[in-house]
Amino acid sequence: MSIRKRINNIYNKREGDFECLLDYNNYLEEKEDIVFSLVEGVDVTNVERNIKAYQRANEDSIAANLAQKAEEKRRAAQGLSEPTN
């Protein structure tokens, strides 16, 4: 699995999960910093430790977002529109 795909599956929050756009953009920047560090081999031990801590702290939301993404892919493959709420 590619580094970016692995990190995107863990750091999978969406814009709507944040109170403001600035917080979301900071989250995206943090995610890119993590990918960069892993690709370039910068402080990998510490970065991996932080990833594991984030994963433990956010496991419920990570699982929910992965399920939502899978459902969206399924619906797209079937040519269905987004559900209305």
N, C-alpha and C positions, 0 to 999 in steps of 0.2 A: 504494500500500500504506500502510495506516495506520502511524503511528509505533509504537504498541503491538504490532501484529502483527509489524512488522520486528524490533523488539527481542526479542520472544518467540521468534522464529525463530533469533536469534543466542544469546541468553541462555536456552537451553532445557534446562538441567540439571534433574534431578528430585530429589526428597527423598532417594531411595536413593543418589544420587551423593555424598552428604555423610556425614561421620562422626557428626554430631550435628544435632539439630533447630535448635540455635542457629545453626550455620553455614549451614544452609539458609535460615533466616529472614533472616539477614544478607544472603545472596545475593538473596533476593526484595526486600529493602529497597533494595539497590543498584540492582536492575533498575528499581524504581519511581522512584528518584531520577533515573535516566537518562531514563526516559520523561517525567517532570516537566520536566527541564531542556530537552529537545527541544521539548516542547509549548509551554513558556513562553518559549523562546528564550534560556535562561540558559547562557552559556558554551558555545555550540553547537560552536565550532571545537574546543575542548579535549575535549568529550564525544565528538564524532565521531572524534577521534584515538584516544581510549581504546577506543571500540567497535572500530575497525579493529585495534588492537593485540590486544584480547581475541579477536577473530575469527581472527586469524593464529595466536595461541597455542593456540587450542582448536578448530581447524578439523576435526580428526578426530572429536572427541566431538560437535561440532555436527552434522556429517553423519550420524553414527550415531544421534543422538537424533531428527533429522528423519526418517530412514528408519524408525525404530521408531514414530514418531508416524503416519507414512503407513500402515504395516502395521496399526496399531491401528484407524485409521479404516477401512481396507479390511475388516478383520475385523468391525467393528461394522456396516458397511453390509451385510455378508452375514449378519449375525445370528450370527456365530461367537463362541464364548467365548474368553477369553484362553488362550494356549497354556500348558500345564503344563510345568514344569521339574523 
